[in-house]
Amino acid sequence: MPSAPAISQRDFVGLLANAAGTTSKVTPMPSCVLKVLGVVVPVLREMREVEYQFAKPFVVDASETEETFELKPTELDTVAAETVAWWRARTA
């Protein structure tokens, strides 16, 4: 699968906010807060199990697939704009 350059979740949320014509602020939730709130909020309990995925950047290399199948990833700005347009149409 072709993939655009890896960016942080914070940067991607910023792209979505920009496409929506607004601003964003993303702050991490401390592990201890996840642990305490996870007692009563199941989704936060599950977040603790995958917390390691947010500790270090992921390395994604799709160059072989892109070359073999002559595929190119969609630009992230386009992805953000199309996602916002889809969401607005869905909620209208």
PDB file of N, CA, C and O in Angstrom:
ATOM      1  N   MET A   1       0.847  -1.158   0.000  1.00  0.00           N
ATOM      2  CA  MET A   1       0.000   0.000   0.000  1.00  0.00           C
ATOM      3  C   MET A   1       0.902   1.233   0.000  1.00  0.00           C
ATOM      4  O   MET A   1       1.771   1.356   0.863  1.00  0.00           O
ATOM      5  N   PRO A   2       0.715   2.136  -0.938  1.00  0.00           N
ATOM      6  CA  PRO A   2       1.531   3.351  -0.921  1.00  0.00           C
ATOM      7  C   PRO A   2       1.192   4.172   0.318  1.00  0.00           C
ATOM      8  O   PRO A   2       0.047   4.184   0.769  1.00  0.00           O
ATOM      9  N   SER A   3       2.173   4.845   0.852  1.00  0.00           N
ATOM     10  CA  SER A   3       1.921   5.647   2.050  1.00  0.00           C
ATOM     11  C   SER A   3       2.634   6.987   1.957  1.00  0.00           C
ATOM     12  O   SER A   3       3.771   7.083   1.495  1.00  0.00           O
ATOM     13  N   ALA A   4       1.940   8.003   2.406  1.00  0.00           N
ATOM     14  CA  ALA A   4       2.510   9.344   2.440  1.00  0.00           C
ATOM     15  C   ALA A   4       3.586   9.389   3.527  1.00  0.00           C
ATOM     16  O   ALA A   4       3.663   8.482   4.355  1.00  0.00           O
ATOM     17  N   PRO A   5       4.406  10.424   3.531  1.00  0.00           N
ATOM     18  CA  PRO A   5       5.423  10.521   4.584  1.00  0.00           C
ATOM     19  C   PRO A   5       4.787  10.462   5.970  1.00  0.00           C
ATOM     20  O   PRO A   5       3.714  11.019   6.206  1.00  0.00           O
ATOM     21  N   ALA A   6       5.466   9.782   6.867  1.00  0.00           N
ATOM     22  CA  ALA A   6       4.949   9.650   8.237  1.00  0.00           C
ATOM     23  C   ALA A   6       4.988  10.994   8.947  1.00  0.00           C
ATOM     24  O   ALA A   6       5.999  11.697   8.925  1.00  0.00           O
ATOM     25  N   ILE A   7       3.876  11.336   9.573  1.00  0.00           N
ATOM     26  CA  ILE A   7       3.828  12.539  10.409  1.00  0.00           C
ATOM     27  C   ILE A   7       3.183  12.153  11.737  1.00  0.00           C
ATOM     28  O   ILE A   7       2.568  11.093  11.860  1.00  0.00           O
ATOM     29  N   SER A   8       3.331  13.016  12.712  1.00  0.00           N
ATOM     30  CA  SER A   8       2.757  12.725  14.027  1.00  0.00           C
ATOM     31  C   SER A   8       1.237  12.880  13.992  1.00  0.00           C
ATOM     32  O   SER A   8       0.678  13.507  13.093  1.00  0.00           O
ATOM     33  N   GLN A   9       0.592  12.295  14.991  1.00  0.00           N
ATOM     34  CA  GLN A   9      -0.859  12.469  15.110  1.00  0.00           C
ATOM     35  C   GLN A   9      -1.200  13.938  15.299  1.00  0.00           C
ATOM     36  O   GLN A   9      -2.190  14.432  14.759  1.00  0.00           O
ATOM     37  N   ARG A  10      -0.375  14.626  16.065  1.00  0.00           N
ATOM     38  CA  ARG A  10      -0.594  16.054  16.292  1.00  0.00           C
ATOM     39  C   ARG A  10      -0.585  16.812  14.965  1.00  0.00           C
ATOM     40  O   ARG A  10      -1.437  17.670  14.733  1.00  0.00           O
ATOM     41  N   ASP A  11       0.384  16.494  14.089  1.00  0.00           N
ATOM     42  CA  ASP A  11       0.462  17.169  12.798  1.00  0.00           C
ATOM     43  C   ASP A  11      -0.729  16.820  11.914  1.00  0.00           C
ATOM     44  O   ASP A  11      -1.246  17.681  11.202  1.00  0.00           O
ATOM     45  N   PHE A  12      -1.174  15.547  11.955  1.00  0.00           N
ATOM     46  CA  PHE A  12      -2.319  15.166  11.129  1.00  0.00           C
ATOM     47  C   PHE A  12      -3.602  15.830  11.615  1.00  0.00           C
ATOM     48  O   PHE A  12      -4.426  16.254  10.805  1.00  0.00           O
ATOM     49  N   VAL A  13      -3.774  15.921  12.918  1.00  0.00           N
ATOM     50  CA  VAL A  13      -4.945  16.624  13.459  1.00  0.00           C
ATOM     51  C   VAL A  13      -4.886  18.091  13.021  1.00  0.00           C
ATOM     52  O   VAL A  13      -5.914  18.693  12.714  1.00  0.00           O
ATOM     53  N   GLY A  14      -3.681  18.660  12.995  1.00  0.00           N
ATOM     54  CA  GLY A  14      -3.522  20.028  12.509  1.00  0.00           C
ATOM     55  C   GLY A  14      -3.941  20.162  11.056  1.00  0.00           C
ATOM     56  O   GLY A  14      -4.571  21.153  10.685  1.00  0.00           O
ATOM     57  N   LEU A  15      -3.599  19.174  10.221  1.00  0.00           N
ATOM     58  CA  LEU A  15      -4.029  19.194   8.819  1.00  0.00           C
ATOM     59  C   LEU A  15      -5.556  19.140   8.711  1.00  0.00           C
ATOM     60  O   LEU A  15      -6.155  19.861   7.913  1.00  0.00           O
ATOM     61  N   LEU A  16      -6.172  18.283   9.516  1.00  0.00           N
ATOM     62  CA  LEU A  16      -7.632  18.199   9.513  1.00  0.00           C
ATOM     63  C   LEU A  16      -8.260  19.513   9.972  1.00  0.00           C
ATOM     64  O   LEU A  16      -9.227  19.987   9.376  1.00  0.00           O
ATOM     65  N   ALA A  17      -7.713  20.091  11.021  1.00  0.00           N
ATOM     66  CA  ALA A  17      -8.244  21.360  11.528  1.00  0.00           C
ATOM     67  C   ALA A  17      -8.107  22.450  10.470  1.00  0.00           C
ATOM     68  O   ALA A  17      -9.031  23.236  10.259  1.00  0.00           O
ATOM     69  N   ASN A  18      -6.956  22.497   9.809  1.00  0.00           N
ATOM     70  CA  ASN A  18      -6.732  23.487   8.768  1.00  0.00           C
ATOM     71  C   ASN A  18      -7.735  23.305   7.625  1.00  0.00           C
ATOM     72  O   ASN A  18      -8.290  24.282   7.123  1.00  0.00           O
ATOM     73  N   ALA A  19      -7.963  22.067   7.219  1.00  0.00           N
ATOM     74  CA  ALA A  19      -8.922  21.779   6.150  1.00  0.00           C
ATOM     75  C   ALA A  19     -10.332  22.174   6.566  1.00  0.00           C
ATOM     76  O   ALA A  19     -11.148  22.542   5.721  1.00  0.00           O
ATOM     77  N   ALA A  20     -10.625  22.101   7.864  1.00  0.00           N
ATOM     78  CA  ALA A  20     -11.949  22.459   8.377  1.00  0.00           C
ATOM     79  C   ALA A  20     -12.065  23.953   8.687  1.00  0.00           C
ATOM     80  O   ALA A  20     -13.134  24.442   9.054  1.00  0.00           O
ATOM     81  N   GLY A  21     -10.952  24.666   8.535  1.00  0.00           N
ATOM     82  CA  GLY A  21     -10.983  26.099   8.790  1.00  0.00           C
ATOM     83  C   GLY A  21     -11.006  26.448  10.264  1.00  0.00           C
ATOM     84  O   GLY A  21     -11.594  27.456  10.655  1.00  0.00           O
ATOM     85  N   THR A  22     -10.372  25.625  11.085  1.00  0.00           N
ATOM     86  CA  THR A  22     -10.351  25.864  12.521  1.00  0.00           C
ATOM     87  C   THR A  22      -8.941  25.601  13.056  1.00  0.00           C
ATOM     88  O   THR A  22      -8.005  25.431  12.275  1.00  0.00           O
ATOM     89  N   THR A  23      -8.791  25.570  14.343  1.00  0.00           N
ATOM     90  CA  THR A  23      -7.497  25.280  14.955  1.00  0.00           C
ATOM     91  C   THR A  23      -7.625  24.027  15.811  1.00  0.00           C
ATOM     92  O   THR A  23      -8.725  23.534  16.060  1.00  0.00           O
ATOM     93  N   SER A  24      -6.491  23.529  16.249  1.00  0.00           N
ATOM     94  CA  SER A  24      -6.509  22.335  17.092  1.00  0.00           C
ATOM     95  C   SER A  24      -5.459  22.449  18.178  1.00  0.00           C
ATOM     96  O   SER A  24      -4.487  23.196  18.056  1.00  0.00           O
ATOM     97  N   LYS A  25      -5.674  21.700  19.231  1.00  0.00           N
ATOM     98  CA  LYS A  25      -4.694  21.584  20.293  1.00  0.00           C
ATOM     99  C   LYS A  25      -4.711  20.135  20.757  1.00  0.00           C
ATOM    100  O   LYS A  25      -5.744  19.632  21.200  1.00  0.00           O
ATOM    101  N   VAL A  26      -3.582  19.472  20.659  1.00  0.00           N
ATOM    102  CA  VAL A  26      -3.473  18.073  21.046  1.00  0.00           C
ATOM    103  C   VAL A  26      -2.453  17.970  22.169  1.00  0.00           C
ATOM    104  O   VAL A  26      -1.312  18.411  22.031  1.00  0.00           O
ATOM    105  N   THR A  27      -2.870  17.390  23.265  1.00  0.00           N
ATOM    106  CA  THR A  27      -1.948  17.184  24.382  1.00  0.00           C
ATOM    107  C   THR A  27      -2.007  15.722  24.811  1.00  0.00           C
ATOM    108  O   THR A  27      -3.068  15.100  24.760  1.00  0.00           O
ATOM    109  N   PRO A  28      -0.881  15.181  25.229  1.00  0.00           N
ATOM    110  CA  PRO A  28      -0.882  13.779  25.641  1.00  0.00           C
ATOM    111  C   PRO A  28      -1.580  13.585  26.982  1.00  0.00           C
ATOM    112  O   PRO A  28      -1.610  14.487  27.819  1.00  0.00           O
ATOM    113  N   MET A  29      -2.137  12.403  27.169  1.00  0.00           N
ATOM    114  CA  MET A  29      -2.748  12.044  28.443  1.00  0.00           C
ATOM    115  C   MET A  29      -1.726  11.189  29.200  1.00  0.00           C
ATOM    116  O   MET A  29      -1.308  10.146  28.698  1.00  0.00           O
ATOM    117  N   PRO A  30      -1.325  11.610  30.378  1.00  0.00           N
ATOM    118  CA  PRO A  30      -0.339  10.843  31.135  1.00  0.00           C
ATOM    119  C   PRO A  30      -0.799   9.415  31.403  1.00  0.00           C
ATOM    120  O   PRO A  30      -1.989   9.156  31.585  1.00  0.00           O
ATOM    121  N   SER A  31       0.150   8.502  31.423  1.00  0.00           N
ATOM    122  CA  SER A  31      -0.146   7.088  31.641  1.00  0.00           C
ATOM    123  C   SER A  31      -0.914   6.847  32.938  1.00  0.00           C
ATOM    124  O   SER A  31      -1.809   6.003  32.988  1.00  0.00           O
ATOM    125  N   CYS A  32      -0.563   7.588  33.979  1.00  0.00           N
ATOM    126  CA  CYS A  32      -1.248   7.391  35.260  1.00  0.00           C
ATOM    127  C   CYS A  32      -2.728   7.783  35.163  1.00  0.00           C
ATOM    128  O   CYS A  32      -3.574   7.173  35.817  1.00  0.00           O
ATOM    129  N   VAL A  33      -3.039   8.789  34.355  1.00  0.00           N
ATOM    130  CA  VAL A  33      -4.432   9.202  34.166  1.00  0.00           C
ATOM    131  C   VAL A  33      -5.184   8.117  33.392  1.00  0.00           C
ATOM    132  O   VAL A  33      -6.329   7.798  33.715  1.00  0.00           O
ATOM    133  N   LEU A  34      -4.533   7.552  32.368  1.00  0.00           N
ATOM    134  CA  LEU A  34      -5.155   6.452  31.626  1.00  0.00           C
ATOM    135  C   LEU A  34      -5.468   5.285  32.551  1.00  0.00           C
ATOM    136  O   LEU A  34      -6.526   4.664  32.453  1.00  0.00           O
ATOM    137  N   LYS A  35      -4.539   5.001  33.442  1.00  0.00           N
ATOM    138  CA  LYS A  35      -4.724   3.875  34.359  1.00  0.00           C
ATOM    139  C   LYS A  35      -5.918   4.107  35.278  1.00  0.00           C
ATOM    140  O   LYS A  35      -6.749   3.216  35.453  1.00  0.00           O
ATOM    141  N   VAL A  36      -6.005   5.293  35.864  1.00  0.00           N
ATOM    142  CA  VAL A  36      -7.090   5.598  36.801  1.00  0.00           C
ATOM    143  C   VAL A  36      -8.430   5.656  36.071  1.00  0.00           C
ATOM    144  O   VAL A  36      -9.399   5.034  36.507  1.00  0.00           O
ATOM    145  N   LEU A  37      -8.492   6.393  34.969  1.00  0.00           N
ATOM    146  CA  LEU A  37      -9.756   6.521  34.243  1.00  0.00           C
ATOM    147  C   LEU A  37     -10.157   5.220  33.560  1.00  0.00           C
ATOM    148  O   LEU A  37     -11.340   4.981  33.318  1.00  0.00           O
ATOM    149  N   GLY A  38      -9.171   4.378  33.249  1.00  0.00           N
ATOM    150  CA  GLY A  38      -9.453   3.095  32.616  1.00  0.00           C
ATOM    151  C   GLY A  38     -10.304   2.178  33.468  1.00  0.00           C
ATOM    152  O   GLY A  38     -10.911   1.237  32.955  1.00  0.00           O
ATOM    153  N   VAL A  39     -10.355   2.441  34.763  1.00  0.00           N
ATOM    154  CA  VAL A  39     -11.191   1.634  35.654  1.00  0.00           C
ATOM    155  C   VAL A  39     -12.669   1.788  35.293  1.00  0.00           C
ATOM    156  O   VAL A  39     -13.443   0.838  35.416  1.00  0.00           O
ATOM    157  N   VAL A  40     -13.061   2.990  34.844  1.00  0.00           N
ATOM    158  CA  VAL A  40     -14.473   3.248  34.548  1.00  0.00           C
ATOM    159  C   VAL A  40     -14.751   3.556  33.079  1.00  0.00           C
ATOM    160  O   VAL A  40     -15.911   3.583  32.668  1.00  0.00           O
ATOM    161  N   VAL A  41     -13.707   3.790  32.280  1.00  0.00           N
ATOM    162  CA  VAL A  41     -13.883   4.110  30.856  1.00  0.00           C
ATOM    163  C   VAL A  41     -13.176   3.030  30.033  1.00  0.00           C
ATOM    164  O   VAL A  41     -11.954   3.065  29.889  1.00  0.00           O
ATOM    165  N   PRO A  42     -13.936   2.072  29.492  1.00  0.00           N
ATOM    166  CA  PRO A  42     -13.324   0.939  28.795  1.00  0.00           C
ATOM    167  C   PRO A  42     -12.360   1.317  27.674  1.00  0.00           C
ATOM    168  O   PRO A  42     -11.315   0.684  27.527  1.00  0.00           O
ATOM    169  N   VAL A  43     -12.694   2.343  26.878  1.00  0.00           N
ATOM    170  CA  VAL A  43     -11.810   2.703  25.764  1.00  0.00           C
ATOM    171  C   VAL A  43     -10.452   3.181  26.272  1.00  0.00           C
ATOM    172  O   VAL A  43      -9.436   2.942  25.620  1.00  0.00           O
ATOM    173  N   LEU A  44     -10.419   3.844  27.411  1.00  0.00           N
ATOM    174  CA  LEU A  44      -9.136   4.275  27.978  1.00  0.00           C
ATOM    175  C   LEU A  44      -8.354   3.095  28.530  1.00  0.00           C
ATOM    176  O   LEU A  44      -7.124   3.081  28.491  1.00  0.00           O
ATOM    177  N   ARG A  45      -9.073   2.106  29.043  1.00  0.00           N
ATOM    178  CA  ARG A  45      -8.414   0.875  29.503  1.00  0.00           C
ATOM    179  C   ARG A  45      -7.704   0.212  28.322  1.00  0.00           C
ATOM    180  O   ARG A  45      -6.581  -0.276  28.455  1.00  0.00           O
ATOM    181  N   GLU A  46      -8.366   0.201  27.180  1.00  0.00           N
ATOM    182  CA  GLU A  46      -7.786  -0.389  25.982  1.00  0.00           C
ATOM    183  C   GLU A  46      -6.601   0.430  25.473  1.00  0.00           C
ATOM    184  O   GLU A  46      -5.646  -0.133  24.938  1.00  0.00           O
ATOM    185  N   MET A  47      -6.651   1.734  25.632  1.00  0.00           N
ATOM    186  CA  MET A  47      -5.543   2.599  25.201  1.00  0.00           C
ATOM    187  C   MET A  47      -4.249   2.241  25.919  1.00  0.00           C
ATOM    188  O   MET A  47      -3.169   2.318  25.334  1.00  0.00           O
ATOM    189  N   ARG A  48      -4.354   1.858  27.162  1.00  0.00           N
ATOM    190  CA  ARG A  48      -3.151   1.485  27.913  1.00  0.00           C
ATOM    191  C   ARG A  48      -2.448   0.297  27.262  1.00  0.00           C
ATOM    192  O   ARG A  48      -1.222   0.198  27.295  1.00  0.00           O
ATOM    193  N   GLU A  49      -3.235  -0.602  26.668  1.00  0.00           N
ATOM    194  CA  GLU A  49      -2.657  -1.790  26.047  1.00  0.00           C
ATOM    195  C   GLU A  49      -1.864  -1.470  24.785  1.00  0.00           C
ATOM    196  O   GLU A  49      -0.955  -2.217  24.421  1.00  0.00           O
ATOM    197  N   VAL A  50      -2.192  -0.383  24.121  1.00  0.00           N
ATOM    198  CA  VAL A  50      -1.483  -0.018  22.889  1.00  0.00           C
ATOM    199  C   VAL A  50      -0.655   1.253  23.060  1.00  0.00           C
ATOM    200  O   VAL A  50      -0.178   1.831  22.084  1.00  0.00           O
ATOM    201  N   GLU A  51      -0.493   1.672  24.287  1.00  0.00           N
ATOM    202  CA  GLU A  51       0.240   2.908  24.580  1.00  0.00           C
ATOM    203  C   GLU A  51       1.655   2.891  24.003  1.00  0.00           C
ATOM    204  O   GLU A  51       2.174   3.934  23.607  1.00  0.00           O
ATOM    205  N   TYR A  52       2.275   1.727  23.954  1.00  0.00           N
ATOM    206  CA  TYR A  52       3.630   1.608  23.429  1.00  0.00           C
ATOM    207  C   TYR A  52       3.720   2.100  21.979  1.00  0.00           C
ATOM    208  O   TYR A  52       4.787   2.530  21.541  1.00  0.00           O
ATOM    209  N   GLN A  53       2.619   2.041  21.238  1.00  0.00           N
ATOM    210  CA  GLN A  53       2.630   2.464  19.837  1.00  0.00           C
ATOM    211  C   GLN A  53       2.850   3.971  19.690  1.00  0.00           C
ATOM    212  O   GLN A  53       3.206   4.447  18.612  1.00  0.00           O
ATOM    213  N   PHE A  54       2.640   4.710  20.765  1.00  0.00           N
ATOM    214  CA  PHE A  54       2.779   6.157  20.705  1.00  0.00           C
ATOM    215  C   PHE A  54       4.093   6.642  21.315  1.00  0.00           C
ATOM    216  O   PHE A  54       4.348   7.845  21.372  1.00  0.00           O
ATOM    217  N   ALA A  55       4.921   5.711  21.769  1.00  0.00           N
ATOM    218  CA  ALA A  55       6.170   6.062  22.435  1.00  0.00           C
ATOM    219  C   ALA A  55       7.284   6.393  21.443  1.00  0.00           C
ATOM    220  O   ALA A  55       8.147   7.220  21.736  1.00  0.00           O
ATOM    221  N   LYS A  56       7.270   5.756  20.277  1.00  0.00           N
ATOM    222  CA  LYS A  56       8.313   5.956  19.277  1.00  0.00           C
ATOM    223  C   LYS A  56       7.671   6.044  17.904  1.00  0.00           C
ATOM    224  O   LYS A  56       6.589   5.499  17.686  1.00  0.00           O
ATOM    225  N   PRO A  57       8.337   6.734  16.966  1.00  0.00           N
ATOM    226  CA  PRO A  57       7.783   6.815  15.606  1.00  0.00           C
ATOM    227  C   PRO A  57       7.741   5.449  14.930  1.00  0.00           C
ATOM    228  O   PRO A  57       8.595   4.596  15.173  1.00  0.00           O
ATOM    229  N   PHE A  58       6.749   5.256  14.090  1.00  0.00           N
ATOM    230  CA  PHE A  58       6.675   4.054  13.270  1.00  0.00           C
ATOM    231  C   PHE A  58       7.485   4.302  12.002  1.00  0.00           C
ATOM    232  O   PHE A  58       7.501   5.418  11.483  1.00  0.00           O
ATOM    233  N   VAL A  59       8.143   3.287  11.514  1.00  0.00           N
ATOM    234  CA  VAL A  59       8.867   3.392  10.258  1.00  0.00           C
ATOM    235  C   VAL A  59       8.048   2.651   9.203  1.00  0.00           C
ATOM    236  O   VAL A  59       7.785   1.455   9.329  1.00  0.00           O
ATOM    237  N   VAL A  60       7.654   3.377   8.172  1.00  0.00           N
ATOM    238  CA  VAL A  60       6.850   2.802   7.107  1.00  0.00           C
ATOM    239  C   VAL A  60       7.603   2.976   5.797  1.00  0.00           C
ATOM    240  O   VAL A  60       7.974   4.092   5.434  1.00  0.00           O
ATOM    241  N   ASP A  61       7.826   1.885   5.093  1.00  0.00           N
ATOM    242  CA  ASP A  61       8.519   1.947   3.810  1.00  0.00           C
ATOM    243  C   ASP A  61       7.714   1.175   2.783  1.00  0.00           C
ATOM    244  O   ASP A  61       7.702  -0.056   2.779  1.00  0.00           O
ATOM    245  N   ALA A  62       7.047   1.906   1.921  1.00  0.00           N
ATOM    246  CA  ALA A  62       6.223   1.279   0.894  1.00  0.00           C
ATOM    247  C   ALA A  62       6.868   1.390  -0.475  1.00  0.00           C
ATOM    248  O   ALA A  62       6.201   1.188  -1.490  1.00  0.00           O
ATOM    249  N   SER A  63       8.158   1.708  -0.521  1.00  0.00           N
ATOM    250  CA  SER A  63       8.823   1.965  -1.804  1.00  0.00           C
ATOM    251  C   SER A  63       8.752   0.771  -2.753  1.00  0.00           C
ATOM    252  O   SER A  63       8.569   0.954  -3.957  1.00  0.00           O
ATOM    253  N   GLU A  64       8.895  -0.455  -2.230  1.00  0.00           N
ATOM    254  CA  GLU A  64       8.845  -1.634  -3.099  1.00  0.00           C
ATOM    255  C   GLU A  64       7.465  -1.797  -3.727  1.00  0.00           C
ATOM    256  O   GLU A  64       7.353  -2.081  -4.920  1.00  0.00           O
ATOM    257  N   THR A  65       6.431  -1.621  -2.940  1.00  0.00           N
ATOM    258  CA  THR A  65       5.062  -1.724  -3.457  1.00  0.00           C
ATOM    259  C   THR A  65       4.784  -0.618  -4.465  1.00  0.00           C
ATOM    260  O   THR A  65       4.195  -0.865  -5.517  1.00  0.00           O
ATOM    261  N   GLU A  66       5.209   0.606  -4.144  1.00  0.00           N
ATOM    262  CA  GLU A  66       5.000   1.732  -5.052  1.00  0.00           C
ATOM    263  C   GLU A  66       5.687   1.495  -6.392  1.00  0.00           C
ATOM    264  O   GLU A  66       5.116   1.783  -7.444  1.00  0.00           O
ATOM    265  N   GLU A  67       6.911   0.971  -6.358  1.00  0.00           N
ATOM    266  CA  GLU A  67       7.650   0.709  -7.590  1.00  0.00           C
ATOM    267  C   GLU A  67       7.037  -0.459  -8.366  1.00  0.00           C
ATOM    268  O   GLU A  67       6.860  -0.374  -9.582  1.00  0.00           O
ATOM    269  N   THR A  68       6.719  -1.536  -7.673  1.00  0.00           N
ATOM    270  CA  THR A  68       6.195  -2.738  -8.331  1.00  0.00           C
ATOM    271  C   THR A  68       4.867  -2.470  -9.030  1.00  0.00           C
ATOM    272  O   THR A  68       4.667  -2.893 -10.169  1.00  0.00           O
ATOM    273  N   PHE A  69       3.972  -1.778  -8.361  1.00  0.00           N
ATOM    274  CA  PHE A  69       2.625  -1.563  -8.895  1.00  0.00           C
ATOM    275  C   PHE A  69       2.403  -0.160  -9.444  1.00  0.00           C
ATOM    276  O   PHE A  69       1.287   0.195  -9.825  1.00  0.00           O
ATOM    277  N   GLU A  70       3.464   0.635  -9.484  1.00  0.00           N
ATOM    278  CA  GLU A  70       3.405   2.009  -9.987  1.00  0.00           C
ATOM    279  C   GLU A  70       2.294   2.807  -9.311  1.00  0.00           C
ATOM    280  O   GLU A  70       1.491   3.470  -9.968  1.00  0.00           O
ATOM    281  N   LEU A  71       2.272   2.726  -7.996  1.00  0.00           N
ATOM    282  CA  LEU A  71       1.279   3.430  -7.192  1.00  0.00           C
ATOM    283  C   LEU A  71       1.915   4.632  -6.512  1.00  0.00           C
ATOM    284  O   LEU A  71       3.112   4.629  -6.223  1.00  0.00           O
ATOM    285  N   LYS A  72       1.133   5.633  -6.263  1.00  0.00           N
ATOM    286  CA  LYS A  72       1.586   6.822  -5.540  1.00  0.00           C
ATOM    287  C   LYS A  72       0.599   7.116  -4.420  1.00  0.00           C
ATOM    288  O   LYS A  72      -0.607   6.958  -4.607  1.00  0.00           O
ATOM    289  N   PRO A  73       1.088   7.538  -3.266  1.00  0.00           N
ATOM    290  CA  PRO A  73       0.163   7.871  -2.174  1.00  0.00           C
ATOM    291  C   PRO A  73      -0.555   9.182  -2.445  1.00  0.00           C
ATOM    292  O   PRO A  73      -0.054  10.043  -3.167  1.00  0.00           O
ATOM    293  N   THR A  74      -1.718   9.320  -1.864  1.00  0.00           N
ATOM    294  CA  THR A  74      -2.458  10.577  -1.925  1.00  0.00           C
ATOM    295  C   THR A  74      -1.797  11.565  -0.972  1.00  0.00           C
ATOM    296  O   THR A  74      -1.434  11.197   0.145  1.00  0.00           O
ATOM    297  N   GLU A  75      -1.638  12.802  -1.398  1.00  0.00           N
ATOM    298  CA  GLU A  75      -1.035  13.834  -0.550  1.00  0.00           C
ATOM    299  C   GLU A  75      -1.873  14.015   0.715  1.00  0.00           C
ATOM    300  O   GLU A  75      -3.102  13.957   0.660  1.00  0.00           O
ATOM    301  N   LEU A  76      -1.221  14.232   1.836  1.00  0.00           N
ATOM    302  CA  LEU A  76      -1.937  14.345   3.111  1.00  0.00           C
ATOM    303  C   LEU A  76      -2.887  15.537   3.144  1.00  0.00           C
ATOM    304  O   LEU A  76      -3.949  15.459   3.762  1.00  0.00           O
ATOM    305  N   ASP A  77      -2.528  16.631   2.495  1.00  0.00           N
ATOM    306  CA  ASP A  77      -3.454  17.775   2.438  1.00  0.00           C
ATOM    307  C   ASP A  77      -4.754  17.385   1.724  1.00  0.00           C
ATOM    308  O   ASP A  77      -5.841  17.802   2.126  1.00  0.00           O
ATOM    309  N   THR A  78      -4.630  16.591   0.675  1.00  0.00           N
ATOM    310  CA  THR A  78      -5.801  16.116  -0.062  1.00  0.00           C
ATOM    311  C   THR A  78      -6.625  15.173   0.799  1.00  0.00           C
ATOM    312  O   THR A  78      -7.853  15.250   0.821  1.00  0.00           O
ATOM    313  N   VAL A  79      -5.940  14.281   1.509  1.00  0.00           N
ATOM    314  CA  VAL A  79      -6.625  13.354   2.410  1.00  0.00           C
ATOM    315  C   VAL A  79      -7.428  14.127   3.450  1.00  0.00           C
ATOM    316  O   VAL A  79      -8.592  13.816   3.699  1.00  0.00           O
ATOM    317  N   ALA A  80      -6.805  15.132   4.052  1.00  0.00           N
ATOM    318  CA  ALA A  80      -7.482  15.928   5.083  1.00  0.00           C
ATOM    319  C   ALA A  80      -8.690  16.655   4.495  1.00  0.00           C
ATOM    320  O   ALA A  80      -9.771  16.635   5.083  1.00  0.00           O
ATOM    321  N   ALA A  81      -8.515  17.291   3.346  1.00  0.00           N
ATOM    322  CA  ALA A  81      -9.615  18.041   2.732  1.00  0.00           C
ATOM    323  C   ALA A  81     -10.774  17.117   2.356  1.00  0.00           C
ATOM    324  O   ALA A  81     -11.935  17.458   2.583  1.00  0.00           O
ATOM    325  N   GLU A  82     -10.467  15.957   1.787  1.00  0.00           N
ATOM    326  CA  GLU A  82     -11.523  15.023   1.392  1.00  0.00           C
ATOM    327  C   GLU A  82     -12.217  14.412   2.616  1.00  0.00           C
ATOM    328  O   GLU A  82     -13.420  14.150   2.584  1.00  0.00           O
ATOM    329  N   THR A  83     -11.465  14.188   3.680  1.00  0.00           N
ATOM    330  CA  THR A  83     -12.059  13.650   4.904  1.00  0.00           C
ATOM    331  C   THR A  83     -13.019  14.656   5.525  1.00  0.00           C
ATOM    332  O   THR A  83     -14.117  14.293   5.948  1.00  0.00           O
ATOM    333  N   VAL A  84     -12.609  15.913   5.579  1.00  0.00           N
ATOM    334  CA  VAL A  84     -13.480  16.958   6.135  1.00  0.00           C
ATOM    335  C   VAL A  84     -14.729  17.114   5.262  1.00  0.00           C
ATOM    336  O   VAL A  84     -15.837  17.255   5.781  1.00  0.00           O
ATOM    337  N   ALA A  85     -14.552  17.090   3.950  1.00  0.00           N
ATOM    338  CA  ALA A  85     -15.713  17.213   3.048  1.00  0.00           C
ATOM    339  C   ALA A  85     -16.667  16.036   3.241  1.00  0.00           C
ATOM    340  O   ALA A  85     -17.883  16.221   3.280  1.00  0.00           O
ATOM    341  N   TRP A  86     -16.115  14.820   3.363  1.00  0.00           N
ATOM    342  CA  TRP A  86     -16.952  13.644   3.601  1.00  0.00           C
ATOM    343  C   TRP A  86     -17.717  13.785   4.916  1.00  0.00           C
ATOM    344  O   TRP A  86     -18.916  13.514   4.975  1.00  0.00           O
ATOM    345  N   TRP A  87     -17.019  14.208   5.968  1.00  0.00           N
ATOM    346  CA  TRP A  87     -17.660  14.331   7.276  1.00  0.00           C
ATOM    347  C   TRP A  87     -18.782  15.371   7.239  1.00  0.00           C
ATOM    348  O   TRP A  87     -19.866  15.154   7.781  1.00  0.00           O
ATOM    349  N   ARG A  88     -18.505  16.491   6.598  1.00  0.00           N
ATOM    350  CA  ARG A  88     -19.531  17.541   6.523  1.00  0.00           C
ATOM    351  C   ARG A  88     -20.749  17.050   5.753  1.00  0.00           C
ATOM    352  O   ARG A  88     -21.880  17.335   6.150  1.00  0.00           O
ATOM    353  N   ALA A  89     -20.544  16.321   4.665  1.00  0.00           N
ATOM    354  CA  ALA A  89     -21.669  15.796   3.883  1.00  0.00           C
ATOM    355  C   ALA A  89     -22.449  14.771   4.710  1.00  0.00           C
ATOM    356  O   ALA A  89     -23.672  14.684   4.609  1.00  0.00           O
ATOM    357  N   ARG A  90     -21.747  14.014   5.508  1.00  0.00           N
ATOM    358  CA  ARG A  90     -22.362  12.969   6.320  1.00  0.00           C
ATOM    359  C   ARG A  90     -23.215  13.567   7.426  1.00  0.00           C
ATOM    360  O   ARG A  90     -24.267  13.024   7.761  1.00  0.00           O
ATOM    361  N   THR A  91     -22.773  14.676   7.993  1.00  0.00           N
ATOM    362  CA  THR A  91     -23.470  15.264   9.148  1.00  0.00           C
ATOM    363  C   THR A  91     -24.450  16.360   8.739  1.00  0.00           C
ATOM    364  O   THR A  91     -25.122  16.934   9.596  1.00  0.00           O
ATOM    365  N   ALA A  92     -24.540  16.657   7.453  1.00  0.00           N
ATOM    366  CA  ALA A  92     -25.435  17.723   6.997  1.00  0.00           C
ATOM    367  C   ALA A  92     -26.881  17.283   7.013  1.00  0.00           C
ATOM    368  O   ALA A  92     -27.766  18.061   6.658  1.00  0.00           O
TER     369      ALA A  92
END
